[in-house]
Each structure stands twice: as structure tokens, then as C-alpha cells.
Amino acid sequence: MGTKLFMELRRIFADLASTLILGKNKDAADLAMRLSEKSRALAEELAK
């Protein structure tokens, strides 16, 4: 489960970087929220 979450985080980071480069701030805000949720889920998974 942790590996799957880590891979999702990697993908979201890549999407966020490209979105910021293109100047799409509204889309970047949505990605940042998803990144936060997945980071929290990974932290909880690793704490078990």
C-alpha cells in the first residue's frame, strides 16, 4: 500500500510542477490539495 501511495505522490508532484510552469494556478491549487491528502495517507500508512 505504501508503494502505491508513493507512486501516486510522484505522479502528483510531476503534474503539479508542469501545471505551475504553465501558469495554471487554479489547477495547481487542486493538485496541491490532492498532494496533501495523499501525503497524509502515506504518513498514516507508514506510522502503522
C-alpha positions in Angstrom: 0.0 0.0 0.0 2.8 2.4 0.9 4.5 1.9 -2.5 1.2 2.6 -4.3 0.8 5.9 -2.4 4.4 6.8 -3.0 4.0 6.3 -6.8 0.8 8.4 -6.7 2.7 11.2 -4.9 5.4 11.1 -7.5 2.8 11.5 -10.3 1.0 14.3 -8.5 4.4 16.1 -7.9 5.1 15.9 -11.6 1.6 17.1 -12.6 1.9 20.0 -10.1 5.3 21.1 -11.4 4.1 21.1 -15.0 0.9 22.9 -14.1 2.9 25.6 -12.2 5.3 26.0 -15.2 2.3 26.6 -17.5 0.9 29.1 -15.0 -2.4 27.3 -14.4 -2.7 28.4 -10.7 -6.3 27.2 -10.2 -5.4 23.7 -11.4 -2.2 23.8 -9.3 -4.3 24.5 -6.2 -6.4 21.4 -6.8 -3.3 19.3 -7.3 -1.8 20.7 -4.1 -4.9 19.6 -2.2 -4.7 16.1 -3.7 -1.0 16.1 -2.8 -1.8 17.0 0.8 -4.4 14.2 1.1 -2.1 11.6 -0.4 0.8 12.7 1.8 -1.3 12.4 4.9 -2.5 8.9 3.8 1.1 7.8 3.3 2.2 9.2 6.7 -0.6 7.3 8.3 0.3 4.1 6.4 3.9 4.4 7.4 3.0 5.0 11.1 1.3 1.6 11.4 
